């Protein structure tokens, strides 16, 4: 299922839960759908972060995952150069 389908199914269960108590099978399916949604959300977010780059003052681009290391390295280089 894609995100839209998952959201639709989860929302349908939420609406149904407002009208009446969900059966055990319905509650279990809703939990599975929520878990699948969260897994997809986290994977999509991780992919977005992995493709994010930070442009430094000098114009160079550093992947976000390597940015902290490059900032620390620059600080170390600036400290040792003095």
VEXBA-405134 format. One record per atom (N, C-alpha, C, O): residue in one letter; atom name; x, y, z. Coordinates in steps of 0.2 Angstrom, whole numbers, plus 2048, in hexadecimal, padded with zeros to 3 digits. Example, Ala and Ser with C-alpha at 12.3 -4.5 7.8 and 13.67 -1.06 7.14 Angstrom:
+------+--------+-----+-----+-----+
! loke ! lummar !  c1 !  c2 !  c3 !
+------+--------+-----+-----+-----+
!    a !      N ! 842 ! 7E4 ! 827 !
!    a !     CA ! 83E ! 7EA ! 827 !
!    a !      C ! 842 ! 7F0 ! 827 !
!    a !      O ! 847 ! 7EF ! 82A !
!    s !      N ! 840 ! 7F5 ! 823 !
!    s !     CA ! 844 ! 7FB ! 824 !
!    s !      C ! 840 ! 800 ! 827 !
!    s !      O ! 843 ! 806 ! 828 !
+------+--------+-----+-----+-----+
END
This chain:
+------+--------+-----+-----+-----+
! loke ! lummar !  c1 !  c2 !  c3 !
+------+--------+-----+-----+-----+
!    x !      N ! 804 ! 7FA ! 800 !
!    x !     CA ! 800 ! 800 ! 800 !
!    x !      C ! 804 ! 806 ! 800 !
!    x !      O ! 80A ! 806 ! 803 !
!    x !      N ! 802 ! 80B ! 7FD !
!    x !     CA ! 806 ! 812 ! 7FD !
!    x !      C ! 803 ! 816 ! 803 !
!    x !      O ! 7FE ! 814 ! 806 !
!    x !      N ! 806 ! 81B ! 804 !
!    x !     CA ! 805 ! 820 ! 80A !
!    x !      C ! 7FD ! 822 ! 80A !
!    x !      O ! 7FA ! 822 ! 80F !
!    x !      N ! 7FB ! 824 ! 804 !
!    x !     CA ! 7F4 ! 826 ! 804 !
!    x !      C ! 7EF ! 821 ! 805 !
!    x !      O ! 7EA ! 822 ! 809 !
!    x !      N ! 7F0 ! 81B ! 803 !
!    x !     CA ! 7EC ! 815 ! 805 !
!    x !      C ! 7EC ! 814 ! 80C !
!    x !      O ! 7E7 ! 812 ! 80F !
!    x !      N ! 7F2 ! 814 ! 80F !
!    x !     CA ! 7F3 ! 812 ! 816 !
!    x !      C ! 7EF ! 818 ! 81A !
!    x !      O ! 7EB ! 816 ! 81F !
!    x !      N ! 7F0 ! 81E ! 818 !
!    x !     CA ! 7ED ! 823 ! 81C !
!    x !      C ! 7E5 ! 822 ! 81C !
!    x !      O ! 7E1 ! 823 ! 821 !
!    x !      N ! 7E3 ! 821 ! 816 !
!    x !     CA ! 7DB ! 820 ! 815 !
!    x !      C ! 7D9 ! 81A ! 819 !
!    x !      O ! 7D3 ! 81B ! 81C !
!    x !      N ! 7DC ! 815 ! 819 !
!    x !     CA ! 7DA ! 80F ! 81D !
!    x !      C ! 7DA ! 811 ! 825 !
!    x !      O ! 7D6 ! 80F ! 828 !
!    x !      N ! 7E0 ! 814 ! 827 !
!    x !     CA ! 7E0 ! 816 ! 82E !
!    x !      C ! 7DB ! 81B ! 830 !
!    x !      O ! 7D8 ! 81A ! 835 !
!    x !      N ! 7D9 ! 81F ! 82C !
!    x !     CA ! 7D4 ! 824 ! 82D !
!    x !      C ! 7CD ! 821 ! 82D !
!    x !      O ! 7C9 ! 823 ! 831 !
!    x !      N ! 7CC ! 81C ! 829 !
!    x !     CA ! 7C6 ! 818 ! 829 !
!    x !      C ! 7C5 ! 815 ! 82F !
!    x !      O ! 7BF ! 815 ! 832 !
!    x !      N ! 7CA ! 811 ! 832 !
!    x !     CA ! 7CA ! 80E ! 838 !
!    x !      C ! 7C8 ! 813 ! 83E !
!    x !      O ! 7C5 ! 812 ! 843 !
!    x !      N ! 7CC ! 819 ! 83E !
!    x !     CA ! 7CB ! 81E ! 843 !
!    x !      C ! 7C3 ! 821 ! 843 !
!    x !      O ! 7C0 ! 821 ! 848 !
!    x !      N ! 7C0 ! 822 ! 83D !
!    x !     CA ! 7B9 ! 824 ! 83C !
!    x !      C ! 7B5 ! 81E ! 83F !
!    x !      O ! 7B0 ! 820 ! 843 !
!    x !      N ! 7B6 ! 818 ! 83D !
!    x !     CA ! 7B2 ! 812 ! 840 !
!    x !      C ! 7B3 ! 812 ! 847 !
!    x !      O ! 7AE ! 810 ! 84B !
!    x !      N ! 7B9 ! 813 ! 84A !
!    x !     CA ! 7BA ! 813 ! 851 !
!    x !      C ! 7B6 ! 818 ! 855 !
!    x !      O ! 7B4 ! 817 ! 85B !
!    x !      N ! 7B4 ! 81E ! 852 !
!    x !     CA ! 7B0 ! 823 ! 855 !
!    x !      C ! 7A9 ! 821 ! 855 !
!    x !      O ! 7A5 ! 823 ! 859 !
!    x !      N ! 7A7 ! 81D ! 850 !
!    x !     CA ! 7A0 ! 81A ! 84F !
!    x !      C ! 79E ! 814 ! 854 !
!    x !      O ! 799 ! 814 ! 857 !
!    x !      N ! 7A3 ! 810 ! 854 !
!    x !     CA ! 7A2 ! 80A ! 858 !
!    x !      C ! 7A9 ! 807 ! 85A !
!    x !      O ! 7AE ! 809 ! 858 !
!    x !      N ! 7A9 ! 802 ! 85F !
!    x !     CA ! 7AF ! 7FF ! 861 !
!    x !      C ! 7B2 ! 7FB ! 85C !
!    x !      O ! 7AE ! 7F7 ! 858 !
!    x !      N ! 7B8 ! 7FB ! 85A !
!    x !     CA ! 7BB ! 7F7 ! 855 !
!    x !      C ! 7BC ! 7F0 ! 858 !
!    x !      O ! 7BD ! 7EF ! 85E !
!    x !      N ! 7BB ! 7EB ! 854 !
!    x !     CA ! 7BC ! 7E4 ! 856 !
!    x !      C ! 7C4 ! 7E3 ! 857 !
!    x !      O ! 7C8 ! 7E7 ! 855 !
!    x !      N ! 7C6 ! 7DD ! 85A !
!    x !     CA ! 7CD ! 7DC ! 85B !
!    x !      C ! 7D1 ! 7DB ! 854 !
!    x !      O ! 7D6 ! 7DE ! 854 !
!    x !      N ! 7CD ! 7D8 ! 84F !
!    x !     CA ! 7D1 ! 7D8 ! 848 !
!    x !      C ! 7D2 ! 7DF ! 845 !
!    x !      O ! 7D7 ! 7E0 ! 842 !
!    x !      N ! 7CD ! 7E3 ! 846 !
!    x !     CA ! 7CD ! 7EA ! 843 !
!    x !      C ! 7D3 ! 7EE ! 847 !
!    x !      O ! 7D6 ! 7F2 ! 844 !
!    x !      N ! 7D3 ! 7ED ! 84E !
!    x !     CA ! 7D8 ! 7F1 ! 851 !
!    x !      C ! 7DF ! 7EE ! 84F !
!    x !      O ! 7E4 ! 7F2 ! 84F !
!    x !      N ! 7E0 ! 7E8 ! 84E !
!    x !     CA ! 7E6 ! 7E5 ! 84C !
!    x !      C ! 7E8 ! 7E7 ! 845 !
!    x !      O ! 7EE ! 7E9 ! 844 !
!    x !      N ! 7E3 ! 7E7 ! 841 !
!    x !     CA ! 7E5 ! 7EA ! 83A !
!    x !      C ! 7E7 ! 7F1 ! 83A !
!    x !      O ! 7EB ! 7F3 ! 837 !
!    x !      N ! 7E3 ! 7F5 ! 83E !
!    x !     CA ! 7E5 ! 7FC ! 83F !
!    x !      C ! 7EC ! 7FD ! 842 !
!    x !      O ! 7F0 ! 801 ! 83F !
!    x !      N ! 7EE ! 7F9 ! 846 !
!    x !     CA ! 7F5 ! 7FA ! 849 !
!    x !      C ! 7FA ! 7F8 ! 844 !
!    x !      O ! 7FF ! 7FB ! 843 !
!    x !      N ! 7F8 ! 7F3 ! 840 !
!    x !     CA ! 7FD ! 7F1 ! 83A !
!    x !      C ! 7FE ! 7F6 ! 835 !
!    x !      O ! 803 ! 7F8 ! 833 !
!    x !      N ! 7F8 ! 7F9 ! 834 !
!    x !     CA ! 7F8 ! 7FF ! 82F !
!    x !      C ! 7FC ! 805 ! 831 !
!    x !      O ! 800 ! 808 ! 82E !
!    x !      N ! 7FB ! 806 ! 838 !
!    x !     CA ! 7FF ! 80C ! 83B !
!    x !      C ! 807 ! 80A ! 83B !
!    x !      O ! 80B ! 80E ! 839 !
!    x !      N ! 808 ! 804 ! 83C !
!    x !     CA ! 80F ! 802 ! 83C !
!    x !      C ! 812 ! 802 ! 835 !
!    x !      O ! 818 ! 805 ! 834 !
!    x !      N ! 80E ! 800 ! 830 !
!    x !     CA ! 811 ! 801 ! 829 !
!    x !      C ! 811 ! 808 ! 827 !
!    x !      O ! 816 ! 80A ! 824 !
!    x !      N ! 80D ! 80C ! 829 !
!    x !     CA ! 80D ! 813 ! 828 !
!    x !      C ! 813 ! 816 ! 82B !
!    x !      O ! 817 ! 81A ! 827 !
!    x !      N ! 815 ! 815 ! 831 !
!    x !     CA ! 81B ! 818 ! 834 !
!    x !      C ! 821 ! 815 ! 831 !
!    x !      O ! 826 ! 819 ! 830 !
!    x !      N ! 821 ! 80F ! 82F !
!    x !     CA ! 827 ! 80C ! 82B !
!    x !      C ! 828 ! 810 ! 825 !
!    x !      O ! 82E ! 812 ! 823 !
!    x !      N ! 823 ! 811 ! 821 !
!    x !     CA ! 824 ! 815 ! 81B !
!    x !      C ! 826 ! 81C ! 81C !
!    x !      O ! 82A ! 81F ! 818 !
!    x !      N ! 823 ! 81F ! 821 !
!    x !     CA ! 824 ! 826 ! 823 !
!    x !      C ! 82C ! 827 ! 824 !
!    x !      O ! 82F ! 82B ! 822 !
!    x !      N ! 82E ! 822 ! 829 !
!    x !     CA ! 835 ! 822 ! 82B !
!    x !      C ! 83A ! 821 ! 825 !
!    x !      O ! 83F ! 825 ! 824 !
!    x !      N ! 838 ! 81D ! 820 !
!    x !     CA ! 83C ! 81B ! 81B !
!    x !      C ! 83C ! 821 ! 816 !
!    x !      O ! 842 ! 823 ! 813 !
!    x !      N ! 837 ! 824 ! 815 !
!    x !     CA ! 836 ! 82A ! 810 !
!    x !      C ! 83A ! 830 ! 813 !
!    x !      O ! 83E ! 833 ! 810 !
!    x !      N ! 83A ! 831 ! 81A !
!    x !     CA ! 83D ! 836 ! 81D !
!    x !      C ! 845 ! 835 ! 81D !
!    x !      O ! 848 ! 83A ! 81C !
!    x !      N ! 847 ! 82F ! 81E !
!    x !     CA ! 84E ! 82D ! 81E !
!    x !      C ! 851 ! 82F ! 817 !
!    x !      O ! 856 ! 831 ! 816 !
!    x !      N ! 84D ! 82D ! 812 !
!    x !     CA ! 84F ! 82E ! 80B !
!    x !      C ! 850 ! 835 ! 809 !
!    x !      O ! 854 ! 837 ! 806 !
!    x !      N ! 84B ! 839 ! 80C !
!    x !     CA ! 84B ! 840 ! 80B !
!    x !      C ! 851 ! 843 ! 80F !
!    x !      O ! 855 ! 847 ! 80C !
!    x !      N ! 853 ! 841 ! 815 !
!    x !     CA ! 859 ! 843 ! 818 !
!    x !      C ! 85F ! 841 ! 815 !
!    x !      O ! 864 ! 845 ! 814 !
!    x !      N ! 85F ! 83B ! 812 !
!    x !     CA ! 865 ! 839 ! 80F !
!    x !      C ! 867 ! 83C ! 808 !
!    x !      O ! 86C ! 83D ! 806 !
!    x !      N ! 862 ! 83F ! 805 !
!    x !     CA ! 863 ! 843 ! 7FF !
!    x !      C ! 864 ! 84B ! 800 !
!    x !      O ! 864 ! 84E ! 7FB !
!    x !      N ! 864 ! 84D ! 806 !
!    x !     CA ! 864 ! 854 ! 808 !
!    x !      C ! 86C ! 856 ! 808 !
!    x !      O ! 870 ! 852 ! 80B !
!    x !      N ! 86D ! 85B ! 806 !
!    x !     CA ! 874 ! 85E ! 806 !
!    x !      C ! 874 ! 865 ! 809 !
!    x !      O ! 870 ! 868 ! 808 !
!    x !      N ! 87A ! 866 ! 80C !
!    x !     CA ! 87B ! 86D ! 80F !
!    x !      C ! 880 ! 871 ! 80B !
!    x !      O ! 885 ! 86E ! 80A !
!    x !      N ! 87E ! 877 ! 809 !
!    x !     CA ! 883 ! 87B ! 805 !
!    x !      C ! 887 ! 87F ! 80A !
!    x !      O ! 884 ! 883 ! 80E !
!    x !      N ! 88D ! 87E ! 80A !
!    x !     CA ! 892 ! 882 ! 80E !
!    x !      C ! 893 ! 889 ! 80C !
!    x !      O ! 891 ! 88B ! 806 !
!    x !      N ! 896 ! 88D ! 810 !
!    x !     CA ! 897 ! 894 ! 80E !
!    x !      C ! 89C ! 895 ! 808 !
!    x !      O ! 89B ! 899 ! 804 !
!    x !      N ! 8A0 ! 890 ! 807 !
!    x !     CA ! 8A5 ! 890 ! 801 !
!    x !      C ! 8A2 ! 88D ! 7FB !
!    x !      O ! 8A5 ! 88D ! 7F6 !
!    x !      N ! 89B ! 88B ! 7FB !
!    x !     CA ! 898 ! 888 ! 7F5 !
!    x !      C ! 898 ! 881 ! 7F5 !
!    x !      O ! 894 ! 87E ! 7F1 !
!    x !      N ! 89C ! 87E ! 7F9 !
!    x !     CA ! 89C ! 876 ! 7F8 !
!    x !      C ! 896 ! 873 ! 7FB !
!    x !      O ! 893 ! 876 ! 800 !
!    x !      N ! 894 ! 86D ! 7F9 !
!    x !     CA ! 88E ! 86A ! 7FC !
!    x !      C ! 890 ! 864 ! 7FF !
!    x !      O ! 894 ! 860 ! 7FD !
!    x !      N ! 88D ! 863 ! 805 !
!    x !     CA ! 88F ! 85D ! 809 !
!    x !      C ! 889 ! 859 ! 80B !
!    x !      O ! 884 ! 85D ! 80D !
!    x !      N ! 888 ! 853 ! 80A !
!    x !     CA ! 882 ! 84F ! 80C !
!    x !      C ! 881 ! 850 ! 813 !
!    x !      O ! 885 ! 851 ! 818 !
!    x !      N ! 87B ! 851 ! 815 !
!    x !     CA ! 879 ! 852 ! 81C !
!    x !      C ! 87C ! 84D ! 821 !
!    x !      O ! 87E ! 84F ! 826 !
!    x !      N ! 87C ! 847 ! 81F !
!    x !     CA ! 87F ! 842 ! 824 !
!    x !      C ! 886 ! 843 ! 825 !
!    x !      O ! 889 ! 841 ! 82A !
!    x !      N ! 88A ! 846 ! 821 !
!    x !     CA ! 891 ! 848 ! 822 !
!    x !      C ! 892 ! 84F ! 824 !
!    x !      O ! 898 ! 851 ! 826 !
!    x !      N ! 88D ! 853 ! 825 !
!    x !     CA ! 88E ! 85A ! 826 !
!    x !      C ! 891 ! 85B ! 82D !
!    x !      O ! 895 ! 85F ! 82E !
!    x !      N ! 88E ! 858 ! 832 !
!    x !     CA ! 891 ! 859 ! 839 !
!    x !      C ! 898 ! 857 ! 839 !
!    x !      O ! 89C ! 85B ! 83C !
!    x !      N ! 89A ! 852 ! 836 !
!    x !     CA ! 8A1 ! 850 ! 836 !
!    x !      C ! 8A6 ! 855 ! 832 !
!    x !      O ! 8AB ! 857 ! 835 !
!    x !      N ! 8A3 ! 858 ! 82D !
!    x !     CA ! 8A7 ! 85D ! 829 !
!    x !      C ! 8A7 ! 864 ! 82E !
!    x !      O ! 8AC ! 867 ! 82D !
!    x !      N ! 8A2 ! 865 ! 831 !
!    x !     CA ! 8A2 ! 86B ! 836 !
!    x !      C ! 8A7 ! 86A ! 83B !
!    x !      O ! 8AB ! 86F ! 83D !
!    x !      N ! 8A7 ! 864 ! 83E !
!    x !     CA ! 8AC ! 862 ! 844 !
!    x !      C ! 8B3 ! 863 ! 841 !
!    x !      O ! 8B8 ! 865 ! 844 !
!    x !      N ! 8B4 ! 860 ! 83B !
!    x !     CA ! 8BB ! 860 ! 838 !
!    x !      C ! 8BD ! 867 ! 836 !
!    x !      O ! 8C3 ! 869 ! 837 !
!    x !      N ! 8B9 ! 86B ! 834 !
!    x !     CA ! 8BA ! 872 ! 833 !
!    x !      C ! 8BC ! 876 ! 839 !
!    x !      O ! 8C1 ! 87A ! 839 !
!    x !      N ! 8B9 ! 874 ! 83F !
!    x !     CA ! 8BA ! 877 ! 845 !
!    x !      C ! 8C1 ! 875 ! 847 !
!    x !      O ! 8C5 ! 879 ! 84A !
!    x !      N ! 8C3 ! 86F ! 847 !
!    x !     CA ! 8C9 ! 86C ! 848 !
!    x !      C ! 8CF ! 86F ! 844 !
!    x !      O ! 8D4 ! 871 ! 847 !
!    x !      N ! 8CD ! 870 ! 83E !
!    x !     CA ! 8D2 ! 873 ! 839 !
!    x !      C ! 8D4 ! 87A ! 83B !
!    x !      O ! 8D9 ! 87C ! 83B !
!    x !      N ! 8CE ! 87E ! 83D !
!    x !     CA ! 8CF ! 885 ! 83F !
!    x !      C ! 8D3 ! 885 ! 845 !
!    x !      O ! 8D7 ! 88A ! 846 !
!    x !      N ! 8D2 ! 881 ! 84A !
!    x !     CA ! 8D5 ! 881 ! 850 !
!    x !      C ! 8DD ! 87F ! 850 !
!    x !      O ! 8E1 ! 882 ! 853 !
!    x !      N ! 8DE ! 87A ! 84B !
!    x !     CA ! 8E5 ! 878 ! 84B !
!    x !      C ! 8E9 ! 87D ! 846 !
!    x !      O ! 8EF ! 87D ! 847 !
!    x !      N ! 8E6 ! 881 ! 842 !
!    x !     CA ! 8E9 ! 885 ! 83D !
!    x !      C ! 8EC ! 88B ! 841 !
!    x !      O ! 8F1 ! 88F ! 83F !
!    x !      N ! 8EA ! 88D ! 847 !
!    x !     CA ! 8EC ! 893 ! 84B !
!    x !      C ! 8F2 ! 892 ! 84F !
!    x !      O ! 8F5 ! 896 ! 852 !
+------+--------+-----+-----+-----+
END
